Amino acid sequence: MRVSDVRICIIRVGGTNCDRETKRSIEDLGAKADVWHLSMLVKKRALHEYDGLVIPGGFSFGDYVRAGAILAKSLTVKLGAELERFIDEGKPILGICNGFQVLVESGLLPGFDGISKYPEAALATNIPIGYRCRWVYLRHENSGKCIFTSEIPRGKVLRIPIAHAEGRFIFPKDRERRLLDRLIENDQLVLRYCSEDGSPANGRYPDNPNGSFYDIAGICNSSGTIFGLMPHPERAFYGWQLPDWTRMEKPPKFADGKMIFFSMIEYITRRF
Amino acid sequence: MRYIARVEVSLKPGHSDPEGETTRDSLKELNYPVRDVRVSKVYTILLEASSIKEAEEQVEEMSRRLLANPVKDDYRISVEEAR
């Protein structure tokens, strides 16, 4: 498939944000992107016309019940079979921030054995408590499974901003070590919070901004085609989105978030 | 029949509760001898069912499917006939 034929669907409901930035990022790379309200997408049965899906950030349904919980159920109930077909065909799904919370709440991530009926992980209230909106450093830890970071060298440190109050990734307490081993063994660990030089945050604030277990910032499913991350790559797409670009002698044209969208589109053009 | 269900969703023991800790610190500042605070969320649900048993089963399922995340939450259910 040519890049200009790639079509990405971005889902919107009350409370989502950065859907326009996501659309612009994808379109700047030469692909097409449409923002659909979930109800319209369901009504028109349009999901199958797309090659990739993005669930953007925000506070879907006011974050009521738990962040991402209501949109997660909405997606699985209303799109159920269509969504499963989409995943089975190997079409990529990206969940950004609230989108990551949705993917975890819907059982799509970590998805050790496919889609799980109940969540296998949670994104809990930040420690220290509070909504945090700032730039963080992330280390790319994936060895090649995650199709969203295939164009990023392993070990590379990325700078992308976060904006959330519930981003503390956790597994069930009694199984956390075992599930972490499984995550690493399966090559499902993708991004970890780190310091500027790439050394591990080791759970310490402020490098780890929310108390995430094992400094986890982003993971993929067992086939590498579903990826969720708390940071916002669409807010780090252009060089001029960097907080210090005016002080740079030669600001880069693009920032680190670009590679995530680029890798996604690359995968689609190769695979389909 | 109409029933009123009360579902209390709380964090599992051992899971840190940053909201509870912040509240505890504030109560301490007010000079109360508070040792610990845990925050939970209560849903009061009015529903139709043919028996109390059916109502309980439905609410149990609601809790598992939406109201609680089994990774971190416990829940307690009580159901009574609505008057």
Interface residues (C-beta under 8 A of the other chain):
Chain A: V65 R66 A69 I70 K73 E105 Y118 P119 E120 A121 A122 A124 T125 N126 I127 P128 I129 I170 F171 P172 K173 G211
Chain B: K12 G14 H15 S16 D17 P18 E19 E21 T22 R64 R65 L66 L67 N69 P70 V71 K72
